[in-house]
């Protein structure tokens, strides 16, 4: 007897198994069963179709060669009617319409068993697949027939088509049928569909049923698109609503849908700007706070990632911006694009008055614009005051070099008295908006200007000692310890005067003061260290000029003296010439008096004596007699009997 069994396979699949006696040996296929198709109508369209429809069938066990064994593929309207052996592949051109596919094979009564697989493809995409082990100890027959529709395309639908920000829309794909075979495209719900957000990606993304992110593009089978949602979890639309465009692509078919996302917060109308300080001085900064407002001037939420533009509309030469990373904008005029609204709202953008120090005060206007719409903006004035660190001297900017011989040594350990002519007073003051500020730390130092004292040697420079560079001390009783550099703080009123004691050289000395807190605050002032009223010595009938320091000091810089000394030197030479009968063409040489500004005359070029006495223009060195024509040195008895 035959018994009939039903096995679930796939949709539209049922199995009829006819039991028989079974042998447990393997039987190979020894015959091919052919089906002679009837004459079918010609296809309505080109035989090119829309791809390849393919059926694969395999069974690893034994079959009954005495019974019909085959599988087949039919699409009568399109002229497809193929049959073949149990194991193998049937291939046909894919047209729209319904394909009938089936198989029938028998396991022998002598027993059999194996693995069975039956699969249906559209090109490389698998539409259905059945695979299971077969066990028929008493024999059986397996058969099925399936109906596979191929469609002309698909439609994709969002539900709903309009959502609020932070809501989700479901997506569904449905097949589109055609009453006639289709030429170039066929489609089935089991082929892949790729969804891509092409417009409005900033408004949201694809998510799965649990809300997990799938990004801006995702691929699923058409039958699984219903598990995907669009979530409006991105930025708020820039206007009252925004549009998201989604392309769905599958087998050279592209469908486009749109979803409208409605803004849930009020639209920005303008920005309110407040400052940490409405008034600052040069070198100071102020935080800028920006708040989005609606048309009723109420605070509204605005996406922190929105980009703002900062710039100055008036007097841009007085300041610039510091961004959220602490970088100072170097562009001129200053302009800071791409600033995040979240940073601006929290005051992470600053205005810095670091470009130009106004003489009194100036006003700049800070403007903030939304980069997406420049009409959404705000402005705020900021006042910049002058801020000046300055060296102030009320008296003449000159001082007499320190002459060791003029220092009065006090008995015991009571110190010494420096001549007042070698000292001068100054002060360092800080003003902010014209008002003096006390307690600001500064550093004060001095340095000579090369060549300013008649020293033609520039290198090496003087050793850094107080004698060589002068010293500063706070004016008080008793005086503070002299230093150079000197560190102090600004004072108010008449307090805080500083006494400068000159160096031992004649030159132009440059004072420099700099804030110890704000490097941009500094000032310079120069004074002259010199012996007043020194003049160069001119040659005469019996007087020529030489120098003992060669190229270290120019001849023209080496013979300066007071008017009294110059007259005395010329008169002495003239008197000597008369009294001792100096012949014409014989000269007495003056070698070194003082440098143009006086002070230490270092004939060795090493900033040291021996010319200790040649500081004030009152010392003259005479040398040998010379013959003017040949420059030949001659010996003359300066003290004839």
C-alpha positions as CSV (number, residue, x, y, z in Angstrom):
1,X,0.0,0.0,0.0
2,X,1.0,3.6,-0.6
3,X,0.8,6.2,2.2
4,X,0.7,9.9,1.5
5,X,2.6,12.5,3.7
6,X,2.7,16.3,3.6
7,X,5.9,18.2,4.3
8,X,5.9,22.0,4.6
9,X,8.5,23.4,2.2
10,X,8.0,27.1,1.4
11,X,5.0,29.3,0.5
12,X,2.9,27.6,-2.1
13,X,4.7,24.3,-1.5
14,X,3.3,20.9,-0.4
15,X,4.8,17.4,-0.7
16,X,3.1,14.1,-1.5
17,X,5.2,11.2,-0.5
18,X,4.1,7.7,-1.7
19,X,5.5,5.0,0.5
20,X,7.1,1.9,-0.9
21,X,9.6,-0.8,0.1
22,X,13.1,0.6,0.3
23,X,16.6,-0.9,-0.2
24,X,19.3,1.0,1.7
25,X,21.8,1.1,-1.2
26,X,22.7,4.1,-3.3
27,X,21.2,4.3,-6.8
28,X,22.6,6.7,-9.4
29,X,20.5,8.3,-12.2
30,X,20.6,6.2,-15.3
31,X,18.0,7.9,-17.4
32,X,16.9,11.3,-18.4
33,X,13.2,12.0,-18.6
34,X,12.3,14.5,-21.3
35,X,9.1,16.5,-21.7
36,X,8.2,17.6,-25.2
37,X,6.7,21.0,-24.8
38,X,3.5,21.9,-26.6
39,X,3.7,24.7,-29.1
40,X,3.3,28.0,-27.0
41,X,2.5,31.4,-28.2
42,X,5.4,33.7,-29.0
43,X,6.5,36.1,-26.2
44,X,4.7,39.4,-26.4
45,X,8.0,41.3,-26.0
46,X,11.7,40.7,-26.9
47,X,13.3,37.5,-25.8
48,X,16.0,39.6,-24.0
49,X,13.7,39.8,-21.0
50,X,14.9,41.2,-17.7
51,X,17.4,38.7,-16.4
52,X,17.9,35.0,-15.9
53,X,15.4,32.8,-14.1
54,X,17.0,29.7,-12.8
55,X,16.0,26.6,-10.8
56,X,18.5,24.2,-9.2
57,X,17.6,20.7,-7.9
58,X,19.8,18.1,-6.3
59,X,19.4,14.9,-4.3
60,X,22.3,12.9,-2.9
61,X,20.4,9.7,-2.4
62,X,19.1,6.8,-4.6
63,X,16.1,7.2,-6.9
64,X,13.8,4.6,-8.5
65,X,14.8,4.4,-12.2
66,X,11.5,2.7,-13.1
67,X,9.4,5.7,-12.3
68,X,9.3,9.2,-13.9
69,X,11.9,11.5,-12.2
70,X,12.1,15.1,-13.3
71,X,11.9,18.8,-12.4
72,X,10.5,21.5,-14.7
73,X,10.0,25.2,-15.3
74,X,7.0,26.7,-17.1
75,X,5.8,30.1,-18.1
76,X,3.4,29.3,-20.9
77,X,2.6,33.0,-21.9
78,X,6.3,33.6,-22.4
79,X,7.0,30.3,-24.2
80,X,9.0,28.8,-21.4
81,X,8.5,25.0,-20.9
82,X,11.6,23.2,-19.7
83,X,12.0,19.8,-18.1
84,X,15.1,17.8,-17.1
85,X,16.7,15.3,-14.8
86,X,16.4,15.2,-11.1
87,X,19.8,16.8,-10.3
88,X,20.8,19.8,-12.3
89,X,19.8,23.4,-13.4
90,X,17.1,24.8,-15.5
91,X,17.6,28.3,-16.9
92,X,15.1,30.6,-18.7
93,X,14.8,34.2,-19.7
94,X,13.1,36.2,-16.9
95,X,9.8,37.9,-17.8
96,X,7.1,39.4,-15.7
97,X,4.4,36.9,-15.0
98,X,4.0,33.7,-13.0
99,X,6.5,30.8,-13.3
100,X,5.5,27.3,-12.4
101,X,8.3,25.2,-11.1
102,X,8.1,21.7,-9.8
103,X,9.8,18.3,-9.4
104,X,8.9,14.6,-9.0
105,X,11.2,11.8,-8.0
106,X,10.8,8.4,-6.3
107,X,13.0,6.7,-3.8
108,X,13.1,2.9,-4.5
109,X,11.2,0.4,-2.4
110,X,14.5,-1.3,-1.6
111,X,15.3,1.7,0.6
112,X,17.1,5.0,0.2
113,X,17.8,8.3,1.8
114,X,19.9,11.5,1.2
115,X,20.0,15.3,1.3
116,X,17.5,17.1,-0.9
117,X,17.9,20.8,-2.1
118,X,15.6,22.8,-4.3
119,X,16.4,26.5,-5.0
120,X,15.0,29.2,-7.3
121,X,17.1,32.2,-8.4
122,X,16.6,35.5,-10.3
123,X,20.1,36.1,-11.6
124,X,22.3,35.7,-8.5
125,X,19.5,36.6,-6.0
126,X,17.9,33.6,-4.4
127,X,14.1,33.8,-4.3
128,X,13.3,30.5,-2.5
129,X,15.3,27.6,-1.2
130,X,14.3,24.2,0.4
131,X,16.8,21.8,1.9
132,X,16.1,18.8,4.1
133,X,17.2,15.2,4.6
134,X,15.0,12.4,3.1
135,X,14.5,9.1,4.9
136,X,12.2,6.6,3.3
137,X,12.9,3.1,4.6
138,X,10.0,1.6,2.6
139,X,10.3,3.9,-0.5
140,X,8.4,7.1,-1.4
141,X,7.7,9.6,-4.0
142,X,8.4,13.4,-3.5
143,X,6.8,16.1,-5.6
144,X,5.8,19.7,-5.5
145,X,4.8,22.5,-7.7
146,X,5.4,26.2,-6.9
147,X,4.2,29.4,-8.4
148,X,6.8,32.3,-8.6
149,X,5.5,35.6,-9.7
150,X,7.9,38.1,-11.3
151,X,6.9,41.8,-11.2
152,X,7.5,44.8,-13.4
153,X,8.8,46.8,-10.4
154,X,8.0,47.9,-6.9
155,X,6.6,50.8,-5.0
156,X,7.8,52.2,-1.7
157,X,5.6,54.0,0.8
158,X,6.4,56.0,4.0
159,X,3.8,55.9,6.7
160,X,3.1,58.6,7.7
161,X,4.6,60.9,5.1
162,X,4.9,63.8,7.5
163,X,6.4,63.5,11.0
164,X,7.5,65.7,13.8
165,X,11.2,66.1,14.7
166,X,12.1,63.1,16.9
167,X,9.3,60.9,15.4
168,X,9.7,57.9,13.1
169,X,8.1,56.9,9.8
170,X,7.6,53.2,8.7
171,X,8.7,52.1,5.3
172,X,7.0,49.5,3.1
173,X,7.8,48.0,-0.3
174,X,5.1,46.4,-2.5
175,X,5.4,44.7,-5.9
176,X,3.9,46.2,-9.1
177,X,2.4,43.7,-11.5
178,X,2.2,44.0,-15.3
179,X,-0.5,42.2,-17.4
180,X,2.1,41.5,-20.1
181,X,5.7,40.3,-20.2
182,X,8.1,43.1,-19.5
183,X,11.1,43.9,-21.7
184,X,14.0,44.9,-19.5
185,X,13.2,44.8,-15.8
186,X,11.7,42.2,-13.6
187,X,11.5,42.2,-9.8
188,X,10.7,40.0,-6.9
189,X,10.3,40.8,-3.1
190,X,13.2,38.6,-2.2
191,X,15.8,40.6,-4.2
192,X,17.9,43.3,-2.4
193,X,16.7,46.9,-2.2
194,X,19.1,49.7,-1.2
195,X,17.7,52.7,0.6
196,X,19.7,55.9,0.6
197,X,19.0,59.3,2.0
198,X,20.0,61.7,-0.8
199,X,18.5,65.0,0.6
200,X,18.0,66.0,4.2
201,X,20.5,63.6,5.8
202,X,21.1,66.2,8.6
203,X,17.5,65.6,9.7
204,X,17.7,62.0,10.5
205,X,18.7,58.4,9.7
206,X,17.5,54.8,9.2
207,X,16.9,52.7,12.3
208,X,15.8,49.2,12.9
209,X,12.7,48.1,14.9
210,X,14.7,48.5,18.2
211,X,15.8,52.0,17.3
212,X,19.4,51.1,16.5
213,X,21.1,53.3,14.0
214,X,21.5,51.9,10.4
215,X,23.1,55.1,9.0
216,X,22.2,57.0,5.9
217,X,22.1,53.9,3.6
218,X,20.9,50.4,4.2
219,X,20.3,47.3,2.1
220,X,17.6,44.6,2.8
221,X,15.4,42.2,0.8
222,X,12.3,43.9,-0.4
223,X,10.2,41.7,1.9
224,X,12.2,43.0,4.9
225,X,12.0,46.7,4.2
226,X,9.1,46.8,6.6
227,X,11.6,46.3,9.5
228,X,13.3,49.6,8.6
229,X,12.2,53.1,9.8
230,X,13.3,56.6,9.2
231,X,13.9,58.4,12.4
232,X,13.9,62.2,12.5
233,X,16.6,62.3,15.2
234,X,19.0,64.8,13.6
235,X,18.9,68.5,13.4
236,X,15.7,70.6,13.6
237,X,14.7,71.8,10.1
238,X,16.0,75.3,9.3
239,X,12.5,76.4,8.4
240,X,9.1,75.4,9.6
241,X,9.6,72.0,8.0
242,X,12.2,70.2,6.1
243,X,12.2,67.5,3.4
244,X,14.0,64.2,3.4
245,X,14.4,62.5,0.0
246,X,15.0,58.7,0.0
247,X,16.0,56.7,-3.1
248,X,15.2,53.0,-3.2
249,X,17.2,51.1,-5.8
250,X,16.9,47.5,-6.9
251,X,17.7,45.7,-10.2
252,X,18.2,49.0,-12.1
253,X,14.9,50.2,-10.8
254,X,14.9,53.4,-8.7
255,X,12.0,54.9,-6.8
256,X,12.1,58.1,-4.9
257,X,10.0,59.1,-1.9
258,X,9.9,62.2,0.4
259,X,9.2,62.5,4.0
260,X,8.3,65.9,5.6
261,X,9.9,66.7,9.0
262,X,8.1,69.4,11.0
263,X,10.1,71.6,13.3
264,X,9.0,71.3,16.9
265,X,10.8,74.4,18.3
266,X,10.1,78.1,17.3
267,X,12.1,79.5,14.4
268,X,15.1,81.7,15.1
269,X,14.4,85.4,14.4
270,X,17.6,87.0,15.7
271,X,20.4,86.6,18.2
272,X,20.9,88.5,21.5
273,X,24.5,89.3,22.4
274,X,25.7,90.0,25.9
275,X,29.3,90.6,27.0
276,X,31.2,89.6,30.1
277,X,32.5,93.2,30.1
278,X,30.9,96.0,28.0
279,X,34.1,98.0,28.5
280,X,37.6,96.6,28.4
281,X,41.1,98.1,27.9
282,X,43.9,97.3,25.5
283,X,45.3,93.8,26.1
284,X,42.1,92.7,27.9
285,X,39.4,90.2,26.7
286,X,35.6,89.8,27.1
287,X,33.6,86.6,26.7
288,X,30.8,86.9,24.1
289,X,27.5,85.1,25.0
290,X,25.0,84.5,22.1
291,X,21.4,83.5,22.6
292,X,18.9,82.6,19.8
293,X,15.6,84.5,20.0
294,X,12.2,84.2,18.3
295,X,10.2,87.0,16.8
296,X,8.8,87.8,20.3
297,X,12.4,88.1,21.7
298,X,11.9,84.9,23.7
299,X,14.8,82.5,24.2
300,X,14.5,79.4,21.9
301,X,16.4,76.2,21.5
302,X,18.8,76.2,18.6
303,X,21.0,73.4,17.4
304,X,24.4,73.6,19.1
305,X,26.1,72.4,15.9
306,X,24.7,75.3,13.8
307,X,27.5,77.5,12.4
308,X,27.8,81.3,13.2
309,X,30.0,84.0,11.7
310,X,31.7,86.6,13.9
311,X,33.1,89.9,12.6
312,X,33.5,93.6,13.5
313,X,31.5,96.2,11.6
314,X,33.3,99.3,13.0
315,X,36.9,100.0,14.1
316,X,38.2,96.5,13.4
317,X,41.8,97.7,14.0
318,X,41.3,97.6,17.8
319,X,40.5,94.0,18.3
320,X,40.0,90.4,17.1
321,X,38.4,87.2,18.3
322,X,39.7,84.1,20.2
323,X,37.9,80.9,19.2
324,X,36.7,78.1,21.4
325,X,40.1,76.3,21.1
326,X,42.0,79.4,22.3
327,X,43.4,80.3,18.9
328,X,43.6,84.1,18.1
329,X,42.2,85.1,14.7
330,X,45.0,86.7,12.7
331,X,42.9,87.8,9.7
332,X,42.5,91.5,9.1
333,X,39.8,92.7,9.4
334,X,39.1,89.9,12.0
335,X,36.5,87.4,10.9
336,X,35.7,84.1,12.7
337,X,33.5,81.7,10.6
338,X,32.2,78.2,11.5
339,X,31.8,79.0,15.2
340,X,29.5,76.5,16.8
341,X,26.3,78.0,18.3
342,X,26.8,75.8,21.4
343,X,30.3,77.4,22.0
344,X,28.9,80.9,21.4
345,X,26.0,80.3,23.8
346,X,28.4,79.2,26.5
347,X,30.7,82.2,26.1
348,X,33.6,80.2,24.6
349,X,34.2,82.9,22.0
350,X,36.1,86.0,23.2
351,X,36.8,89.5,21.9
352,X,40.4,90.5,22.5
353,X,41.6,94.1,22.4
354,X,45.1,93.3,21.4
355,X,45.6,94.9,18.0
356,X,45.9,98.7,18.5
357,X,46.1,100.7,21.7
358,X,43.6,103.7,21.4
359,X,44.9,107.1,22.4
360,X,41.9,107.5,24.7
361,X,39.0,105.1,23.9
362,X,37.3,103.5,20.9
363,X,34.1,101.6,20.2
364,X,33.8,98.5,18.0
365,X,30.6,96.7,17.0
366,X,30.5,92.9,17.2
367,X,28.2,91.3,14.7
368,X,27.1,87.6,14.8
369,X,25.3,86.0,11.8
370,X,23.8,82.6,11.2
371,X,25.8,81.3,8.3
372,X,22.8,79.7,6.7
373,X,20.8,82.9,6.7
374,X,22.7,86.2,7.3
375,X,19.4,88.0,8.1
376,X,19.4,86.2,11.4
377,X,21.9,88.2,13.3
378,X,22.7,90.3,16.3
379,X,25.0,93.2,17.2
380,X,26.7,94.5,20.3
381,X,29.0,97.5,21.0
382,X,32.1,97.1,23.1
383,X,34.3,100.0,24.3
384,X,38.1,99.7,24.2
385,X,40.0,102.0,26.6
386,X,43.7,102.9,26.3
387,X,46.0,101.0,28.5
388,X,49.6,102.2,28.7
389,X,52.7,101.2,30.6
390,X,55.0,104.2,30.3
391,X,58.4,105.5,31.5
392,X,58.0,109.1,32.7
393,X,60.8,111.6,33.2
394,X,59.9,115.2,34.1
395,X,63.5,116.5,33.9
396,X,66.1,116.6,31.1
397,X,66.8,113.3,29.5
398,X,70.5,113.5,30.2
399,X,72.9,112.5,33.0
400,X,76.6,112.8,33.6
401,X,78.6,109.6,33.4
402,X,79.8,108.1,36.7
403,X,83.3,109.4,37.3
404,X,85.1,107.3,40.0
405,X,87.2,110.3,41.1
406,X,84.0,112.2,41.9
407,X,82.6,109.6,44.3
408,X,83.0,110.6,47.9
409,X,83.9,107.7,50.1
410,X,82.5,107.9,53.7
411,X,84.6,106.8,56.6
412,X,84.2,103.3,57.9
413,X,81.5,101.2,56.3
414,X,79.1,104.1,55.8
415,X,79.2,103.8,52.0
416,X,79.8,106.5,49.6
417,X,78.1,109.6,48.1
418,X,77.5,109.6,44.3
419,X,77.4,113.0,42.7
420,X,73.8,114.1,41.9
421,X,75.0,115.0,38.4
422,X,75.4,111.2,37.8
423,X,71.8,110.4,38.8
424,X,68.3,111.1,37.4
425,X,64.8,110.2,38.4
426,X,62.0,108.5,36.6
427,X,58.9,106.4,37.2
428,X,57.0,103.7,35.5
429,X,53.2,104.2,35.5
430,X,50.3,102.3,34.2
431,X,47.1,104.1,33.0
432,X,43.8,102.6,32.0
433,X,41.4,105.0,30.3
434,X,43.6,107.8,31.5
435,X,43.5,106.8,35.1
436,X,46.6,105.7,36.9
437,X,46.7,102.1,38.2
438,X,48.9,101.0,41.0
439,X,50.3,97.7,42.0
440,X,51.0,96.5,38.4
441,X,54.3,94.5,38.3
442,X,57.0,95.6,35.7
443,X,60.6,95.1,34.9
444,X,63.0,97.9,34.0
445,X,66.3,97.6,32.3
446,X,68.8,99.6,30.2
447,X,71.1,99.0,27.3
448,X,73.5,101.3,25.4
449,X,73.1,102.0,21.7
450,X,76.1,100.8,19.8
451,X,78.5,103.5,18.7
452,X,76.6,106.3,20.4
453,X,79.5,107.3,22.7
454,X,82.2,107.3,20.0
455,X,83.2,103.7,20.6
456,X,83.7,102.4,17.1
457,X,84.2,98.8,18.3
458,X,80.8,97.0,18.6
459,X,81.8,93.5,19.6
460,X,82.3,92.2,22.0
461,X,79.6,94.0,24.0
462,X,80.2,95.3,27.5
463,X,80.1,92.8,30.3
464,X,76.8,93.0,32.2
465,X,77.7,95.0,35.3
466,X,76.1,98.0,37.0
467,X,79.2,100.2,36.1
468,X,78.8,99.3,32.4
469,X,75.0,99.7,32.2
470,X,73.9,101.8,35.1
471,X,71.6,100.9,37.9
472,X,68.1,101.5,39.2
473,X,66.9,101.8,42.8
474,X,63.7,102.8,44.4
475,X,63.8,106.3,45.9
476,X,63.4,105.9,49.6
477,X,65.2,106.2,52.9
478,X,67.5,104.3,53.0
479,X,67.7,103.7,49.2
480,X,66.9,100.3,48.0
481,X,69.5,97.9,46.6
482,X,70.5,99.0,43.1
483,X,69.7,96.5,40.3
484,X,69.6,96.2,36.6
485,X,67.2,94.8,35.6
486,X,65.0,96.3,38.3
487,X,61.6,94.8,39.3
488,X,58.9,96.8,40.9
489,X,55.2,97.7,40.8
490,X,53.5,100.8,39.6
491,X,52.5,103.4,42.2
492,X,50.0,106.2,42.5
493,X,50.6,109.9,43.0
494,X,54.2,111.0,43.7
495,X,55.2,107.6,45.0
496,X,57.3,105.0,43.2
497,X,60.0,107.3,41.8
498,X,63.1,105.4,40.7
499,X,66.7,106.7,40.8
500,X,68.9,105.9,37.8
501,X,72.7,106.0,38.4
502,X,74.6,106.4,35.2
503,X,77.2,104.0,33.8
504,X,80.9,104.9,33.6
505,X,80.6,105.4,29.8
506,X,79.4,108.3,27.7
507,X,76.7,107.1,25.3
508,X,73.0,107.0,24.6
509,X,71.3,104.6,27.0
510,X,67.9,103.0,26.1
511,X,65.5,102.3,29.0
512,X,63.0,99.5,28.5
513,X,60.1,98.6,30.7
514,X,57.7,95.7,30.3
515,X,54.8,94.4,32.2
516,X,55.5,91.1,34.1
517,X,51.9,90.1,33.5
518,X,51.0,91.4,30.0
519,X,53.8,91.2,27.4
520,X,52.0,93.6,25.1
521,X,52.5,96.4,27.6
522,X,56.0,97.9,27.3
523,X,57.7,101.2,26.6
524,X,61.2,102.6,25.9
525,X,62.9,105.9,26.6
526,X,66.4,107.0,25.8
527,X,68.7,109.4,27.7
528,X,72.2,110.7,27.0
529,X,75.1,110.0,29.3
530,X,77.6,112.7,28.5
531,X,80.0,115.3,29.7
532,X,78.5,118.6,28.4
533,X,80.2,121.0,26.1
534,X,83.0,118.8,24.7
535,X,84.4,119.9,21.3
536,X,87.0,118.5,18.9
537,X,90.6,119.7,18.8
538,X,91.6,121.3,15.5
539,X,95.2,121.1,14.1
540,X,97.2,124.3,13.7
541,X,100.6,125.4,12.4
542,X,102.6,123.1,14.8
543,X,99.9,120.7,16.1
544,X,98.7,117.5,14.6
545,X,96.3,114.9,16.0
546,X,96.8,111.2,16.4
547,X,95.2,108.3,18.4
548,X,96.8,105.5,20.3
549,X,93.8,103.1,19.8
550,X,94.3,102.5,16.0
551,X,91.0,101.4,14.4
552,X,89.2,100.8,17.7
553,X,88.3,104.5,17.9
554,X,88.3,106.8,14.9
555,X,90.7,109.7,15.0
556,X,87.8,112.1,14.7
557,X,86.3,110.7,17.9
558,X,89.4,110.6,20.0
559,X,90.3,114.2,20.8
560,X,87.4,116.0,22.4
561,X,87.8,118.4,25.3
562,X,86.3,121.3,27.1
563,X,86.8,124.7,25.5
564,X,89.2,125.7,28.2
565,X,91.3,122.6,27.7
566,X,91.4,123.0,23.9
567,X,92.5,126.6,24.2
568,X,95.2,125.7,26.7
569,X,96.5,122.9,24.5
570,X,96.7,125.1,21.4
571,X,98.3,127.9,23.4
572,X,100.9,125.6,24.9
573,X,102.0,124.2,21.6
574,X,102.2,127.8,20.1
575,X,104.2,129.0,23.1
576,X,106.6,126.0,22.8
577,X,107.1,126.6,19.1
578,X,108.0,130.2,19.8
579,X,110.2,129.6,22.7
580,X,112.2,126.7,21.2
581,X,112.2,127.8,17.6
582,X,110.2,124.9,16.0
583,X,110.9,124.9,12.3
584,X,108.1,125.1,9.7
585,X,106.9,121.6,8.9
586,X,107.7,120.2,12.4
587,X,104.6,119.3,14.5
588,X,103.8,118.2,18.0
589,X,101.2,115.4,18.1
590,X,98.2,115.3,20.5
591,X,97.3,111.6,21.1
592,X,93.9,111.1,22.8
593,X,91.9,113.5,24.9
594,X,88.3,112.3,25.5
595,X,85.5,110.6,23.4
596,X,82.7,112.8,22.1
597,X,80.4,112.1,25.1
598,X,83.2,111.7,27.6
599,X,83.2,108.8,30.1
600,X,85.6,105.8,30.1
601,X,88.0,105.9,27.1
602,X,88.9,102.2,26.6
603,X,91.8,102.5,24.1
604,X,92.2,98.7,24.2
605,X,88.6,98.1,22.9
606,X,87.8,95.9,25.9
607,X,85.6,98.3,27.9
608,X,88.4,98.7,30.5
609,X,90.9,101.5,31.4
610,X,94.0,102.4,31.3
611,X,92.8,105.9,30.2
612,X,91.4,106.6,33.6
613,X,91.9,110.4,33.3
614,X,90.4,110.8,29.8
615,X,86.8,111.0,30.9
616,X,85.9,114.7,31.3
617,X,87.8,116.4,28.4
618,X,90.5,117.8,30.6
619,X,93.4,115.4,29.9
620,X,95.8,115.7,27.0
621,X,98.5,113.3,25.9
622,X,101.4,114.8,23.8
623,X,103.7,112.6,21.8
624,X,106.7,112.8,19.5
625,X,107.5,115.4,16.9
626,X,106.7,114.6,13.4
627,X,107.8,115.8,10.0
628,X,104.6,116.6,8.1
629,X,105.8,115.7,4.6
630,X,107.1,112.2,5.2
631,X,105.4,111.4,8.6
632,X,108.8,110.5,9.9
633,X,109.0,110.5,13.6
634,X,111.9,112.6,15.0
635,X,113.3,113.1,18.4
636,X,113.3,116.5,20.0
637,X,114.5,117.4,23.4
638,X,111.4,118.8,25.1
639,X,113.5,120.3,27.9
640,X,116.5,121.9,26.2
641,X,119.1,123.3,28.5
